[in-house]
Amino acid sequence: MALKKLRRSHKNKIIAGVCGGLAEFLNVDANIVRLVFIGASLITIGTAILVYFALWVVLADDQTGDLGADKLADLYSKYRTRPNEN
């Protein structure tokens, strides 16, 4: 039996695919995971949003294998290479 890997879902995503990936990993409906994240965000005064962002950065995409951190690095390098606008 092959081990399941926790990855961001490419086909079942609304924002970054974190909840879809968790739902596929846990074999539950993605909307349940989304509701849990929303409830946790309200209860923890937004701390769950930081957890979601951290998971987006750490988890790889299930199709491309790209990390969210790779996308952040690309955005940062584009920002840093822009010419100065004076």
Biopython code that builds the backbone (N, CA, C, O; Angstrom):
import numpy as np
from Bio.PDB.StructureBuilder import StructureBuilder

atoms = [
    (1, "MET", "N", (0.842, -1.180, 0.000)),
    (1, "MET", "CA", (0.000, 0.000, 0.000)),
    (1, "MET", "C", (0.886, 1.241, 0.000)),
    (1, "MET", "O", (1.794, 1.368, 0.822)),
    (2, "ALA", "N", (0.617, 2.137, -0.915)),
    (2, "ALA", "CA", (1.405, 3.357, -1.028)),
    (2, "ALA", "C", (0.956, 4.364, 0.030)),
    (2, "ALA", "O", (-0.228, 4.483, 0.345)),
    (3, "LEU", "N", (1.918, 5.064, 0.553)),
    (3, "LEU", "CA", (1.607, 6.101, 1.532)),
    (3, "LEU", "C", (1.062, 7.340, 0.831)),
    (3, "LEU", "O", (1.552, 7.739, -0.226)),
    (4, "LYS", "N", (0.042, 7.940, 1.434)),
    (4, "LYS", "CA", (-0.481, 9.188, 0.903)),
    (4, "LYS", "C", (0.444, 10.316, 1.314)),
    (4, "LYS", "O", (1.027, 10.297, 2.398)),
    (5, "LYS", "N", (0.572, 11.297, 0.435)),
    (5, "LYS", "CA", (1.363, 12.474, 0.747)),
    (5, "LYS", "C", (0.432, 13.669, 0.902)),
    (5, "LYS", "O", (-0.514, 13.846, 0.135)),
    (6, "LEU", "N", (0.722, 14.475, 1.901)),
    (6, "LEU", "CA", (-0.051, 15.682, 2.119)),
    (6, "LEU", "C", (0.466, 16.748, 1.164)),
    (6, "LEU", "O", (1.609, 17.191, 1.270)),
    (7, "ARG", "N", (-0.386, 17.151, 0.236)),
    (7, "ARG", "CA", (-0.037, 18.155, -0.766)),
    (7, "ARG", "C", (-1.216, 19.100, -0.966)),
    (7, "ARG", "O", (-2.353, 18.778, -0.621)),
    (8, "ARG", "N", (-0.929, 20.257, -1.522)),
    (8, "ARG", "CA", (-1.998, 21.184, -1.885)),
    (8, "ARG", "C", (-2.727, 20.641, -3.097)),
    (8, "ARG", "O", (-2.101, 20.127, -4.024)),
    (9, "SER", "N", (-4.037, 20.749, -3.097)),
    (9, "SER", "CA", (-4.842, 20.237, -4.199)),
    (9, "SER", "C", (-4.898, 21.262, -5.322)),
    (9, "SER", "O", (-5.108, 22.452, -5.086)),
    (10, "HIS", "N", (-4.708, 20.785, -6.536)),
    (10, "HIS", "CA", (-4.788, 21.664, -7.690)),
    (10, "HIS", "C", (-6.215, 21.703, -8.237)),
    (10, "HIS", "O", (-6.653, 22.719, -8.777)),
    (11, "LYS", "N", (-6.932, 20.595, -8.093)),
    (11, "LYS", "CA", (-8.279, 20.516, -8.656)),
    (11, "LYS", "C", (-9.362, 20.942, -7.672)),
    (11, "LYS", "O", (-10.456, 21.314, -8.095)),
    (12, "ASN", "N", (-9.087, 20.898, -6.384)),
    (12, "ASN", "CA", (-10.081, 21.206, -5.358)),
    (12, "ASN", "C", (-9.603, 22.381, -4.521)),
    (12, "ASN", "O", (-9.394, 22.258, -3.314)),
    (13, "LYS", "N", (-9.431, 23.527, -5.183)),
    (13, "LYS", "CA", (-8.925, 24.680, -4.453)),
    (13, "LYS", "C", (-9.810, 25.889, -4.673)),
    (13, "LYS", "O", (-10.469, 26.034, -5.703)),
    (14, "ILE", "N", (-9.802, 26.747, -3.671)),
    (14, "ILE", "CA", (-10.474, 28.037, -3.783)),
    (14, "ILE", "C", (-9.430, 29.142, -3.705)),
    (14, "ILE", "O", (-9.427, 30.053, -4.532)),
    (15, "ILE", "N", (-8.546, 29.067, -2.717)),
    (15, "ILE", "CA", (-7.492, 30.075, -2.589)),
    (15, "ILE", "C", (-6.154, 29.469, -2.998)),
    (15, "ILE", "O", (-5.609, 29.820, -4.044)),
    (16, "ALA", "N", (-5.625, 28.571, -2.189)),
    (16, "ALA", "CA", (-4.312, 28.000, -2.482)),
    (16, "ALA", "C", (-4.327, 26.480, -2.526)),
    (16, "ALA", "O", (-3.298, 25.874, -2.825)),
    (17, "GLY", "N", (-5.447, 25.848, -2.242)),
    (17, "GLY", "CA", (-5.540, 24.402, -2.296)),
    (17, "GLY", "C", (-5.175, 23.687, -1.013)),
    (17, "GLY", "O", (-5.105, 22.458, -0.993)),
    (18, "VAL", "N", (-4.939, 24.433, 0.067)),
    (18, "VAL", "CA", (-4.539, 23.818, 1.335)),
    (18, "VAL", "C", (-5.685, 22.991, 1.910)),
    (18, "VAL", "O", (-5.480, 21.835, 2.280)),
    (19, "CYS", "N", (-6.861, 23.549, 1.991)),
    (19, "CYS", "CA", (-7.999, 22.811, 2.555)),
    (19, "CYS", "C", (-8.379, 21.625, 1.676)),
    (19, "CYS", "O", (-8.736, 20.565, 2.190)),
    (20, "GLY", "N", (-8.305, 21.793, 0.351)),
    (20, "GLY", "CA", (-8.582, 20.692, -0.552)),
    (20, "GLY", "C", (-7.584, 19.563, -0.384)),
    (20, "GLY", "O", (-7.953, 18.389, -0.411)),
    (21, "GLY", "N", (-6.318, 19.919, -0.210)),
    (21, "GLY", "CA", (-5.289, 18.907, 0.006)),
    (21, "GLY", "C", (-5.458, 18.180, 1.323)),
    (21, "GLY", "O", (-5.291, 16.963, 1.396)),
    (22, "LEU", "N", (-5.791, 18.929, 2.367)),
    (22, "LEU", "CA", (-6.052, 18.300, 3.666)),
    (22, "LEU", "C", (-7.254, 17.362, 3.584)),
    (22, "LEU", "O", (-7.243, 16.272, 4.156)),
    (23, "ALA", "N", (-8.291, 17.799, 2.863)),
    (23, "ALA", "CA", (-9.492, 16.976, 2.725)),
    (23, "ALA", "C", (-9.188, 15.689, 1.972)),
    (23, "ALA", "O", (-9.665, 14.621, 2.355)),
    (24, "GLU", "N", (-8.400, 15.777, 0.905)),
    (24, "GLU", "CA", (-8.034, 14.573, 0.163)),
    (24, "GLU", "C", (-7.179, 13.644, 1.021)),
    (24, "GLU", "O", (-7.326, 12.423, 0.959)),
    (25, "PHE", "N", (-6.295, 14.218, 1.812)),
    (25, "PHE", "CA", (-5.439, 13.418, 2.679)),
    (25, "PHE", "C", (-6.247, 12.699, 3.754)),
    (25, "PHE", "O", (-5.974, 11.543, 4.078)),
    (26, "LEU", "N", (-7.242, 13.391, 4.305)),
    (26, "LEU", "CA", (-8.056, 12.839, 5.392)),
    (26, "LEU", "C", (-9.303, 12.100, 4.902)),
    (26, "LEU", "O", (-10.036, 11.523, 5.705)),
    (27, "ASN", "N", (-9.547, 12.114, 3.579)),
    (27, "ASN", "CA", (-10.740, 11.495, 2.985)),
    (27, "ASN", "C", (-12.030, 12.066, 3.552)),
    (27, "ASN", "O", (-12.939, 11.323, 3.920)),
    (28, "VAL", "N", (-12.103, 13.394, 3.619)),
    (28, "VAL", "CA", (-13.330, 14.075, 4.031)),
    (28, "VAL", "C", (-13.670, 15.120, 2.977)),
    (28, "VAL", "O", (-12.869, 15.406, 2.087)),
    (29, "ASP", "N", (-14.850, 15.677, 3.089)),
    (29, "ASP", "CA", (-15.275, 16.724, 2.163)),
    (29, "ASP", "C", (-14.462, 17.993, 2.406)),
    (29, "ASP", "O", (-14.227, 18.372, 3.554)),
    (30, "ALA", "N", (-14.038, 18.643, 1.335)),
    (30, "ALA", "CA", (-13.220, 19.848, 1.448)),
    (30, "ALA", "C", (-13.975, 20.985, 2.129)),
    (30, "ALA", "O", (-13.370, 21.805, 2.820)),
    (31, "ASN", "N", (-15.286, 21.040, 1.939)),
    (31, "ASN", "CA", (-16.066, 22.116, 2.574)),
    (31, "ASN", "C", (-16.054, 21.990, 4.093)),
    (31, "ASN", "O", (-16.105, 23.001, 4.792)),
    (32, "ILE", "N", (-15.988, 20.781, 4.609)),
    (32, "ILE", "CA", (-15.893, 20.578, 6.062)),
    (32, "ILE", "C", (-14.571, 21.147, 6.570)),
    (32, "ILE", "O", (-14.535, 21.830, 7.594)),
    (33, "VAL", "N", (-13.487, 20.863, 5.850)),
    (33, "VAL", "CA", (-12.179, 21.376, 6.258)),
    (33, "VAL", "C", (-12.179, 22.902, 6.190)),
    (33, "VAL", "O", (-11.628, 23.565, 7.070)),
    (34, "ARG", "N", (-12.790, 23.456, 5.155)),
    (34, "ARG", "CA", (-12.873, 24.923, 5.030)),
    (34, "ARG", "C", (-13.654, 25.538, 6.192)),
    (34, "ARG", "O", (-13.254, 26.561, 6.747)),
    (35, "LEU", "N", (-14.768, 24.905, 6.552)),
    (35, "LEU", "CA", (-15.555, 25.411, 7.680)),
    (35, "LEU", "C", (-14.776, 25.326, 8.984)),
    (35, "LEU", "O", (-14.885, 26.214, 9.830)),
    (36, "VAL", "N", (-13.990, 24.264, 9.155)),
    (36, "VAL", "CA", (-13.159, 24.135, 10.357)),
    (36, "VAL", "C", (-12.128, 25.263, 10.390)),
    (36, "VAL", "O", (-11.904, 25.863, 11.441)),
    (37, "PHE", "N", (-11.502, 25.554, 9.255)),
    (37, "PHE", "CA", (-10.531, 26.648, 9.205)),
    (37, "PHE", "C", (-11.185, 27.991, 9.503)),
    (37, "PHE", "O", (-10.606, 28.816, 10.211)),
    (38, "ILE", "N", (-12.383, 28.221, 8.973)),
    (38, "ILE", "CA", (-13.085, 29.481, 9.239)),
    (38, "ILE", "C", (-13.424, 29.579, 10.720)),
    (38, "ILE", "O", (-13.199, 30.615, 11.346)),
    (39, "GLY", "N", (-13.966, 28.499, 11.281)),
    (39, "GLY", "CA", (-14.291, 28.496, 12.705)),
    (39, "GLY", "C", (-13.057, 28.684, 13.570)),
    (39, "GLY", "O", (-13.084, 29.432, 14.547)),
    (40, "ALA", "N", (-11.980, 28.006, 13.211)),
    (40, "ALA", "CA", (-10.739, 28.149, 13.974)),
    (40, "ALA", "C", (-10.195, 29.570, 13.868)),
    (40, "ALA", "O", (-9.634, 30.093, 14.831)),
    (41, "SER", "N", (-10.356, 30.194, 12.712)),
    (41, "SER", "CA", (-9.893, 31.581, 12.549)),
    (41, "SER", "C", (-10.675, 32.534, 13.442)),
    (41, "SER", "O", (-10.109, 33.466, 14.013)),
    (42, "LEU", "N", (-11.974, 32.296, 13.558)),
    (42, "LEU", "CA", (-12.793, 33.147, 14.420)),
    (42, "LEU", "C", (-12.465, 32.925, 15.885)),
    (42, "LEU", "O", (-12.394, 33.877, 16.662)),
    (43, "ILE", "N", (-12.265, 31.669, 16.263)),
    (43, "ILE", "CA", (-11.992, 31.355, 17.666)),
    (43, "ILE", "C", (-10.598, 31.817, 18.088)),
    (43, "ILE", "O", (-10.410, 32.312, 19.199)),
    (44, "THR", "N", (-9.629, 31.652, 17.198)),
    (44, "THR", "CA", (-8.240, 31.976, 17.557)),
    (44, "THR", "C", (-7.837, 33.392, 17.148)),
    (44, "THR", "O", (-6.655, 33.737, 17.165)),
    (45, "ILE", "N", (-8.799, 34.185, 16.790)),
    (45, "ILE", "CA", (-8.575, 35.573, 16.396)),
    (45, "ILE", "C", (-7.547, 35.656, 15.260)),
    (45, "ILE", "O", (-6.630, 36.476, 15.295)),
    (46, "GLY", "N", (-7.719, 34.798, 14.263)),
    (46, "GLY", "CA", (-6.893, 34.862, 13.071)),
    (46, "GLY", "C", (-5.639, 34.020, 13.064)),
    (46, "GLY", "O", (-4.944, 33.986, 12.048)),
    (47, "THR", "N", (-5.318, 33.345, 14.134)),
    (47, "THR", "CA", (-4.111, 32.521, 14.161)),
    (47, "THR", "C", (-4.190, 31.401, 13.131)),
    (47, "THR", "O", (-3.170, 31.027, 12.551)),
    (48, "ALA", "N", (-5.378, 30.862, 12.895)),
    (48, "ALA", "CA", (-5.535, 29.802, 11.905)),
    (48, "ALA", "C", (-5.197, 30.298, 10.506)),
    (48, "ALA", "O", (-4.781, 29.508, 9.659)),
    (49, "ILE", "N", (-5.366, 31.580, 10.252)),
    (49, "ILE", "CA", (-4.981, 32.142, 8.961)),
    (49, "ILE", "C", (-3.470, 32.066, 8.791)),
    (49, "ILE", "O", (-2.982, 31.797, 7.693)),
    (50, "LEU", "N", (-2.735, 32.297, 9.852)),
    (50, "LEU", "CA", (-1.281, 32.151, 9.796)),
    (50, "LEU", "C", (-0.890, 30.702, 9.552)),
    (50, "LEU", "O", (0.065, 30.433, 8.824)),
    (51, "VAL", "N", (-1.618, 29.767, 10.152)),
    (51, "VAL", "CA", (-1.365, 28.346, 9.930)),
    (51, "VAL", "C", (-1.640, 27.996, 8.470)),
    (51, "VAL", "O", (-0.873, 27.255, 7.855)),
    (52, "TYR", "N", (-2.727, 28.523, 7.913)),
    (52, "TYR", "CA", (-3.058, 28.288, 6.504)),
    (52, "TYR", "C", (-1.934, 28.816, 5.615)),
    (52, "TYR", "O", (-1.503, 28.127, 4.691)),
    (53, "PHE", "N", (-1.461, 30.019, 5.883)),
    (53, "PHE", "CA", (-0.374, 30.604, 5.093)),
    (53, "PHE", "C", (0.887, 29.764, 5.216)),
    (53, "PHE", "O", (1.572, 29.534, 4.219)),
    (54, "ALA", "N", (1.205, 29.303, 6.418)),
    (54, "ALA", "CA", (2.387, 28.461, 6.620)),
    (54, "ALA", "C", (2.261, 27.153, 5.840)),
    (54, "ALA", "O", (3.233, 26.694, 5.240)),
    (55, "LEU", "N", (1.070, 26.549, 5.844)),
    (55, "LEU", "CA", (0.864, 25.321, 5.080)),
    (55, "LEU", "C", (0.981, 25.583, 3.582)),
    (55, "LEU", "O", (1.491, 24.737, 2.847)),
    (56, "TRP", "N", (0.520, 26.730, 3.125)),
    (56, "TRP", "CA", (0.650, 27.076, 1.718)),
    (56, "TRP", "C", (2.120, 27.171, 1.319)),
    (56, "TRP", "O", (2.503, 26.740, 0.232)),
    (57, "VAL", "N", (2.932, 27.730, 2.194)),
    (57, "VAL", "CA", (4.356, 27.889, 1.908)),
    (57, "VAL", "C", (5.071, 26.538, 1.928)),
    (57, "VAL", "O", (5.959, 26.300, 1.109)),
    (58, "VAL", "N", (4.698, 25.656, 2.848)),
    (58, "VAL", "CA", (5.426, 24.412, 3.075)),
    (58, "VAL", "C", (4.974, 23.274, 2.157)),
    (58, "VAL", "O", (5.803, 22.479, 1.716)),
    (59, "LEU", "N", (3.686, 23.182, 1.865)),
    (59, "LEU", "CA", (3.164, 22.050, 1.094)),
    (59, "LEU", "C", (3.400, 22.240, -0.402)),
    (59, "LEU", "O", (3.291, 23.349, -0.923)),
    (60, "ALA", "N", (3.722, 21.153, -1.076)),
    (60, "ALA", "CA", (3.921, 21.182, -2.522)),
    (60, "ALA", "C", (2.587, 21.026, -3.240)),
    (60, "ALA", "O", (1.648, 20.435, -2.706)),
    (61, "ASP", "N", (2.513, 21.560, -4.447)),
    (61, "ASP", "CA", (1.335, 21.403, -5.289)),
    (61, "ASP", "C", (1.285, 19.960, -5.788)),
    (61, "ASP", "O", (2.323, 19.377, -6.099)),
    (62, "ASP", "N", (0.093, 19.385, -5.867)),
    (62, "ASP", "CA", (-0.003, 17.974, -6.250)),
    (62, "ASP", "C", (0.286, 17.716, -7.723)),
    (62, "ASP", "O", (0.626, 16.589, -8.083)),
    (63, "GLN", "N", (0.163, 18.721, -8.589)),
    (63, "GLN", "CA", (0.458, 18.519, -10.003)),
    (63, "GLN", "C", (1.866, 18.952, -10.376)),
    (63, "GLN", "O", (2.602, 18.200, -11.015)),
    (64, "THR", "N", (2.241, 20.153, -9.980)),
    (64, "THR", "CA", (3.534, 20.695, -10.398)),
    (64, "THR", "C", (4.653, 20.364, -9.418)),
    (64, "THR", "O", (5.820, 20.316, -9.806)),
    (65, "GLY", "N", (4.311, 20.138, -8.164)),
    (65, "GLY", "CA", (5.329, 19.891, -7.148)),
    (65, "GLY", "C", (5.963, 21.164, -6.626)),
    (65, "GLY", "O", (6.862, 21.116, -5.787)),
    (66, "ASP", "N", (5.494, 22.317, -7.124)),
    (66, "ASP", "CA", (6.035, 23.593, -6.672)),
    (66, "ASP", "C", (5.582, 23.903, -5.255)),
    (66, "ASP", "O", (4.438, 23.639, -4.885)),
    (67, "LEU", "N", (6.476, 24.455, -4.480)),
    (67, "LEU", "CA", (6.133, 24.913, -3.139)),
    (67, "LEU", "C", (5.589, 26.331, -3.224)),
    (67, "LEU", "O", (5.911, 27.075, -4.150)),
    (68, "GLY", "N", (4.769, 26.697, -2.255)),
    (68, "GLY", "CA", (4.322, 28.075, -2.175)),
    (68, "GLY", "C", (5.498, 29.004, -1.962)),
    (68, "GLY", "O", (5.475, 30.153, -2.402)),
    (69, "ALA", "N", (6.534, 28.510, -1.285)),
    (69, "ALA", "CA", (7.735, 29.307, -1.044)),
    (69, "ALA", "C", (8.420, 29.651, -2.362)),
    (69, "ALA", "O", (9.010, 30.724, -2.488)),
    (70, "ASP", "N", (8.348, 28.747, -3.352)),
    (70, "ASP", "CA", (8.922, 29.033, -4.658)),
    (70, "ASP", "C", (8.221, 30.216, -5.314)),
    (70, "ASP", "O", (8.867, 31.074, -5.917)),
    (71, "LYS", "N", (6.899, 30.256, -5.195)),
    (71, "LYS", "CA", (6.144, 31.362, -5.775)),
    (71, "LYS", "C", (6.472, 32.676, -5.063)),
    (71, "LYS", "O", (6.592, 33.724, -5.697)),
    (72, "LEU", "N", (6.615, 32.602, -3.746)),
    (72, "LEU", "CA", (6.994, 33.801, -3.004)),
    (72, "LEU", "C", (8.372, 34.295, -3.426)),
    (72, "LEU", "O", (8.587, 35.499, -3.561)),
    (73, "ALA", "N", (9.303, 33.371, -3.633)),
    (73, "ALA", "CA", (10.646, 33.744, -4.053)),
    (73, "ALA", "C", (10.619, 34.381, -5.439)),
    (73, "ALA", "O", (11.341, 35.345, -5.692)),
    (74, "ASP", "N", (9.792, 33.848, -6.337)),
    (74, "ASP", "CA", (9.658, 34.443, -7.665)),
    (74, "ASP", "C", (9.106, 35.860, -7.589)),
    (74, "ASP", "O", (9.607, 36.768, -8.253)),
    (75, "LEU", "N", (8.071, 36.042, -6.776)),
    (75, "LEU", "CA", (7.500, 37.378, -6.622)),
    (75, "LEU", "C", (8.517, 38.344, -6.033)),
    (75, "LEU", "O", (8.611, 39.497, -6.456)),
    (76, "TYR", "N", (9.271, 37.868, -5.058)),
    (76, "TYR", "CA", (10.272, 38.721, -4.422)),
    (76, "TYR", "C", (11.368, 39.099, -5.416)),
    (76, "TYR", "O", (11.807, 40.249, -5.447)),
    (77, "SER", "N", (11.811, 38.139, -6.225)),
    (77, "SER", "CA", (12.875, 38.447, -7.184)),
    (77, "SER", "C", (12.377, 39.417, -8.251)),
    (77, "SER", "O", (13.137, 40.273, -8.705)),
    (78, "LYS", "N", (11.116, 39.297, -8.657)),
    (78, "LYS", "CA", (10.562, 40.256, -9.620)),
    (78, "LYS", "C", (10.487, 41.648, -9.005)),
    (78, "LYS", "O", (10.766, 42.646, -9.670)),
    (79, "TYR", "N", (10.113, 41.706, -7.746)),
    (79, "TYR", "CA", (10.035, 42.986, -7.052)),
    (79, "TYR", "C", (11.415, 43.620, -6.926)),
    (79, "TYR", "O", (11.564, 44.825, -7.126)),
    (80, "ARG", "N", (12.423, 42.821, -6.598)),
    (80, "ARG", "CA", (13.775, 43.332, -6.386)),
    (80, "ARG", "C", (14.455, 43.752, -7.682)),
    (80, "ARG", "O", (15.361, 44.584, -7.654)),
    (81, "THR", "N", (14.040, 43.193, -8.817)),
    (81, "THR", "CA", (14.707, 43.499, -10.080)),
    (81, "THR", "C", (14.044, 44.636, -10.841)),
    (81, "THR", "O", (14.512, 45.016, -11.914)),
    (82, "ARG", "N", (12.963, 45.182, -10.302)),
    (82, "ARG", "CA", (12.330, 46.327, -10.957)),
    (82, "ARG", "C", (13.259, 47.530, -10.891)),
    (82, "ARG", "O", (13.919, 47.740, -9.873)),
    (83, "PRO", "N", (13.323, 48.317, -11.947)),
    (83, "PRO", "CA", (14.153, 49.532, -11.888)),
    (83, "PRO", "C", (13.547, 50.549, -10.921)),
    (83, "PRO", "O", (12.334, 50.598, -10.719)),
    (84, "ASN", "N", (14.417, 51.347, -10.340)),
    (84, "ASN", "CA", (13.936, 52.374, -9.415)),
    (84, "ASN", "C", (13.123, 53.407, -10.157)),
    (84, "ASN", "O", (13.511, 53.889, -11.222)),
    (85, "GLU", "N", (12.006, 53.732, -9.583)),
    (85, "GLU", "CA", (11.125, 54.732, -10.183)),
    (85, "GLU", "C", (11.238, 56.009, -9.372)),
    (85, "GLU", "O", (10.636, 56.122, -8.304)),
    (86, "ASN", "N", (11.994, 56.958, -9.862)),
    (86, "ASN", "CA", (12.175, 58.231, -9.166)),
    (86, "ASN", "C", (11.475, 59.338, -9.874)),
    (86, "ASN", "O", (11.521, 60.484, -9.425)),
]
sb = StructureBuilder()
sb.init_structure("model")
sb.init_model(0)
sb.init_chain("A")
sb.init_seg("    ")
for serial, (resi, resn, name, xyz) in enumerate(atoms, 1):
    if name == "N":
        sb.init_residue(resn, " ", resi, " ")
    sb.init_atom(name, np.array(xyz, "f"), 0.0, 1.0, " ", f" {name:<3s}", serial, name[0])
structure = sb.get_structure()
